[in-house]
Amino acid sequence: MVIGRHSRDDRLKFHPNDPAFMGLPVVLFGERVGVAELLEHGRNGFIVETEEEALACIGQLADDPDLRRAIGEAARTTLAKVMEAQMGATLGFYLQGDKTDSSAAREFQH
């Protein structure tokens, strides 16, 4: 399980994609920016505003190994789909120029 405070500054050393790709559940503080935009609270991660909310999520994950596994696997699946769509859109852009259909990448935006 990984707990973090995501930032608009993607140059930070902590990035929640890494543990999520390893199938670890992620609990994030803060605004819906970056990877938090891909998380659905309670399905593939947790987005919290207060320390109390974070502790409640951590308690749930600590007490329920099946929940930990399900959240981690769902996060990994979500990120893998996003990365695949982005890779296809990026390759299409470079191979076909502006003719690229980026609808697959937009599918994951909320």
C-alpha positions as CSV (number, residue, x, y, z in Angstrom):
1,M,0.0,0.0,0.0
2,V,1.3,3.4,-0.9
3,I,0.2,6.7,0.6
4,G,1.1,10.0,-1.0
5,R,0.4,13.6,-1.6
6,H,0.4,14.1,-5.4
7,S,1.5,17.4,-6.8
8,R,1.1,19.4,-10.0
9,D,4.8,19.2,-10.2
10,D,5.4,15.8,-11.9
11,R,9.2,16.2,-11.3
12,L,8.7,14.9,-7.8
13,K,10.5,11.6,-7.0
14,F,7.3,10.0,-5.7
15,H,4.9,9.0,-8.5
16,P,1.9,6.8,-7.7
17,N,1.9,5.1,-11.1
18,D,4.9,3.1,-10.1
19,P,3.4,1.2,-7.1
20,A,0.0,1.1,-8.9
21,F,1.7,-0.8,-11.8
22,M,3.0,-3.2,-9.3
23,G,-0.6,-3.9,-8.1
24,L,-0.3,-2.0,-4.8
25,P,-3.3,0.0,-3.6
26,V,-2.8,3.8,-3.6
27,V,-4.2,6.4,-1.2
28,L,-3.7,9.9,-2.4
29,F,-4.2,13.3,-0.7
30,G,-5.3,16.2,-2.7
31,E,-6.7,17.6,-5.9
32,R,-7.7,15.5,-8.8
33,V,-4.6,16.1,-10.8
34,G,-2.3,13.8,-12.6
35,V,-2.8,10.1,-11.7
36,A,-5.6,11.1,-9.3
37,E,-7.7,11.9,-12.4
38,L,-7.6,8.2,-13.2
39,L,-8.6,6.9,-9.8
40,E,-12.1,6.1,-8.9
41,H,-12.4,6.3,-5.1
42,G,-13.0,2.8,-3.7
43,R,-12.6,1.0,-7.0
44,N,-9.0,1.4,-8.1
45,G,-7.6,3.6,-5.4
46,F,-8.6,6.2,-2.8
47,I,-8.5,9.9,-2.9
48,V,-8.8,11.6,0.5
49,E,-8.9,15.2,1.7
50,T,-8.1,14.7,5.4
51,E,-5.8,12.6,7.6
52,E,-8.9,11.0,9.1
53,E,-10.1,9.9,5.7
54,A,-6.7,8.5,4.9
55,L,-6.5,6.6,8.2
56,A,-10.0,5.1,7.5
57,C,-8.9,3.9,4.0
58,I,-5.7,2.5,5.4
59,G,-7.6,0.7,8.1
60,Q,-9.9,-0.9,5.5
61,L,-7.0,-2.0,3.4
62,A,-5.0,-3.3,6.4
63,D,-8.0,-5.4,7.6
64,D,-9.0,-6.8,4.2
65,P,-6.4,-8.5,2.0
66,D,-9.0,-9.2,-0.7
67,L,-9.8,-5.5,-0.9
68,R,-6.1,-4.7,-1.1
69,R,-5.7,-7.1,-3.9
70,A,-8.8,-6.0,-5.8
71,I,-7.9,-2.3,-5.5
72,G,-4.3,-2.9,-6.5
73,E,-5.3,-5.0,-9.5
74,A,-7.9,-2.5,-10.6
75,A,-5.3,0.3,-10.4
76,R,-2.9,-1.7,-12.5
77,T,-5.5,-2.5,-15.1
78,T,-6.6,1.1,-15.4
79,L,-3.1,2.4,-15.8
80,A,-2.1,-0.3,-18.3
81,K,-5.1,0.6,-20.5
82,V,-4.3,4.3,-20.3
83,M,-0.6,3.7,-21.2
84,E,-1.6,1.5,-24.1
85,A,-4.0,4.1,-25.4
86,Q,-1.4,6.8,-25.0
87,M,1.2,4.8,-26.7
88,G,-1.1,4.1,-29.7
89,A,-2.0,7.8,-29.9
90,T,1.7,8.9,-29.7
91,L,2.8,6.4,-32.3
92,G,0.0,7.4,-34.6
93,F,0.9,11.1,-34.2
94,Y,4.5,10.5,-35.2
95,L,3.6,8.0,-38.0
96,Q,0.5,9.8,-39.4
97,G,0.9,13.4,-38.3
98,D,-2.3,15.2,-37.3
99,K,-4.5,12.4,-38.8
100,T,-4.3,10.5,-35.5
101,D,-7.5,9.5,-33.8
102,S,-6.9,10.1,-30.1
103,S,-10.4,9.0,-29.0
104,A,-8.9,5.9,-27.3
105,A,-6.7,8.2,-25.1
106,R,-9.7,10.5,-24.4
107,E,-11.7,7.4,-23.3
108,F,-9.9,7.4,-19.9
109,Q,-10.3,11.1,-19.2
110,H,-13.1,12.1,-16.8
